[in-house]
Every structure is written in C-alpha cells, then in structure tokens.
Amino acid sequence: MTRVINLLYVNLGLALLQAALTFVFYGSLVAYQAHGSAAAYSVFENTTWIRPVAVSLVSLIYVGIARKLRSGSRATYIRVVVISVIGSLGLAWAISLGQFPVWMEILMGAQALVLVGLFISAMQPSVRAQIGKKAAA
C-alpha cells in the first residue's frame, strides 16, 4: 500500500510542477499553442489556465484520498484505479495532439508513466488484500 500512496504523491508532485511551470511560462506556452494566429491566441489565452487551476484544486483532494486508502476504503481504492487509467490515457491523448512544447510533453509523459505504475501497483494481490470488502447484508 505504501508504494501506491507514494506513487499518488509523485503524480501529484509532477502535476503541481507542471501547473507551476504553466503559470511561469504562460505567455510563451500560449504563443506556442497559437502558432502565430491571433484568433487562436485569444482562445488559448483563456483555456490555458484550466489545467493548472484544476490540478491545484485536485491536489487538496489527494491528501484525503491517501488517508482513506490507508484505512482500506474500497471506494477510494476503485477511485485510485480509475484515476490511474483515465489519467494515463488522457495524458497520452494530450501528448498526441502536439499542442504543447517538448518540456511539457516530457512532464506529461513522466506523469503518465507514474500513473501506469500506480495502476500496476494498485492491482497487486498484496495491495488488493488490504482493501476491505463490504459484507453482504
């Protein structure tokens, strides 16, 4: 279980790093995405904030997820498995779009690999055995 929780925090750290770098390099990131188009610049100027703000808000939830996972919550375990699958697929899709500079794609790739590792770790029998099943009523 410790490995799963550590991977959750590594994923969170990479996401927060990416969010911070998005804020720091906001202007150059928007310009990269717009490829010189004024109309596209306006669109990306408004939408580039979505990911770092969402990541920052979700980071508050991660602490609760780790705590509930330690206590053996089955619902939280399922949530972690879903996060790992959807997150890694979403990051792979975002990378495939080619809308981000290389440094951001590298961070996204690292995060996707961590999420795949999280899924593999969460599916280990030793971890699954620690998750409580609700008894039939």
ABEGO torsion letter per residue (X at the ends): XAAAAAAAAAAAAAAAAAAAAAAAAAAAAAAAAAGGBAAAAAAAAAAAAAAAAAAAAAAAAAAAAAAAAAAGBAAAAAAAAAAAAAAAAAAAAAAAAGABBAAAAAAAAAAAAAAAAAAAAAABAAAAAABBBBBBX
